[in-house]
Each structure stands twice: as C-alpha cells, then as structure tokens.
Amino acid sequence: EFRRVLFRSLLPQALGITLPMAFLIGLLISLGKLSADREAVALLACGVSLWRLLRPVLAMATVVALACLWVMLDGIPRGNMTFVRVTANFMAQKTARDVAPGVFYTELPGKVLYVGGVEPDGSWRKVLLALVRDNTAPTLVLAESGRLVTDEAAGYAAIVLQDVTKSMPGTDPGVYDRADGGLKEEIYALDPKEMFKRQLIGPGIREMTIAELRDEAQSKIRLGESPHPAIIAIHQKFSFPIACVVMGLLGLALGLHTRRDGKFASRSEEHTSELQSRF
C-alpha cells in the first residue's frame, strides 16, 4: 500500500512532462504517414486548405493542453505534497526494523531496549528491556524472544516478550532481586502517539499552488529577498500547457512536408531537366 501511494503521488509529475511530448510524437507519426503515402498532397490538390487540416490538430491540442493544465495546477502540487508527507511520516514512525542487534535502543520513553539478534521474520532473540523510572534504579526484564506489535488503525503498540525473567532493584545499591521467573509471556504497552508520529510539513516551491506561490513571492519582496523562484514556478505551470499548442503547430508543419524520393521524384526531376533544356 505504501508503494502504491508513492506511485500515485509521483504520477502527475511525470504526466506534466510527457503529455506535450507524447502529443507531438503521436502527431508526427499520424501526419508522417499521410505525407509518406502522398495523401497530404492529394488532400491539398483536392482543395483542402491547411487551415482545414489545422482545425482537428488544434482541437486535440486544446484537449491535451487542458489536461496538462490541470496536472500542473492541481495534480503536481497535491501529489508532491502527498509524497513529502507520506515519506516523512513513514520515516518518523518507529518499527521493529529500527531496533538493531547489539545496540541499546533508547527512543522509547521510559524504556531501554537491547536485543541480541533479529530473526528473518523481524522477531527478536535474547531481549533485555529496562523499565526506567525517575530517581530509581530500572527494572530489568530478560526474555528469550520478543517482538514489536503495532496497529496504526487501532492505535495500538506494544512489546511482547516470551519466557520472561524480571529483576527488581534490591535494598542494597547495585544489587537486583529476582521478582518473577519463568513467565510465559509479558506485554508492555507503548504510547501510540510516540510510535505513530505525524509531522506537519509546510509545502515547498514544487508543492505550492498558484495562490500560495503568489503569497510566497509577496512575502519574499517584503523581506527584501528574491521572489524569482516563485515567479518562475508560476510561469512554468502555464508554459507546459501552452507548449501543447506549439507542439501541434510544429507537428503539422513537420508532418505534412513533401519529399522527393522514389519513382515520382526521379520522373519529376527528369521532366524538370527536360523543360530546362528546351527553354
């Protein structure tokens, strides 16, 4: 699901560039076929003007330009912002893969975790969990195995340990007394807010809408800084849709050009040279 969200969020960024180029390539292929089969010459010979041929090209260019305009104005800012937030929140969430073997993990409030090894399925072996309290010695929990259980939808997170042995601080400093031994399973609940953090991230230039870019440019001017990055971003949002219309005109000019090749070209050249020799 995480990969699907990232793919959908990055798709508008690719469409903003590929739509004008795909339209140009498709136009060149279709009109080039007409030119290669001399159908364009036949149309012009029958009185069909270039303006008549230009109308369907401009209609299609307008449709592609409107689609590209929606992508640039709405799709790309929303998709980029989704990508940034999902990536940041994913990195902020604490999962079992963050716990490396042989390293004391101190990111859990009130707890210090140490694992001797990690199994392929993500579970732990030889676990030490220290329950830290203010101004008191920590309670030590030893377990043969354990795992981290999380359910973001239900807001649940806990450390589940098997074959547990607990040791409590004794009356003498530095001496621990075994409180419980041979417990089959022990569950230690974790704070869901700490496990599933949500970061509030402001949009950058690539994630801003037109209104936000205008506000950004005005704020830069008030601060005496250069507003050109925001202004360039605004112009870029309209340049790609306009490029679709330009690509339509360019494709029509390139696709309907006539070439002298094959038998028709050789006969035409012979006829031209014969007329020149006579006159």
CORGIZI-V617203 format. One record per helix or strand of 3 or more residues. SS is the DSSP state (H for helix, E for strand). FROM is the first residue (numbers start at 1). TO is the last residue. If there is no record, write none. Layout:
# CORGIZI-V617203
SS/FROM/TO ; SS/FROM/TO
This chain:
# CORGIZI-V617203
H/2/36 ; H/39/45 ; H/50/92 ; H/96/98 ; E/111/118 ; E/124/133 ; E/136/151 ; E/156/169 ; E/176/189 ; H/192/195 ; H/205/207 ; H/210/222 ; H/228/255 ; H/262/278
